[in-house]
């Protein structure tokens, strides 16, 4: 039983070391952690050394903020319906507020 646990723990350390080495190489990060992961994950990391390009991880741009334009358009529509104070303080009765359009859906 002890032998099985040693083998499983060794295999787990080996897999983690290989994953860490590949991740650090793709990001282009150098240092002791990458060095230690390389030697802990041997012999598979030798294949990764030649197969993976340094800094090959793609840069992902964040998606455009389209919700900001929709919110700004809605604020402009609301101000056009009830201009209120020039300072921006609007006091309106509950009856004066237009009802929401049920055909429009809020996307999160």
ABEGO torsion letter per residue (X at the ends): XAAAAAAAAAAAAAAAAAAAAAAAAAAGBBEAAAAAAAAAAOAAAAAAAAABBBGABBBBBBBBBAAAAAAAAAAAAAAAABAEBAAGBBBBBAAABBBBBAABBBBX
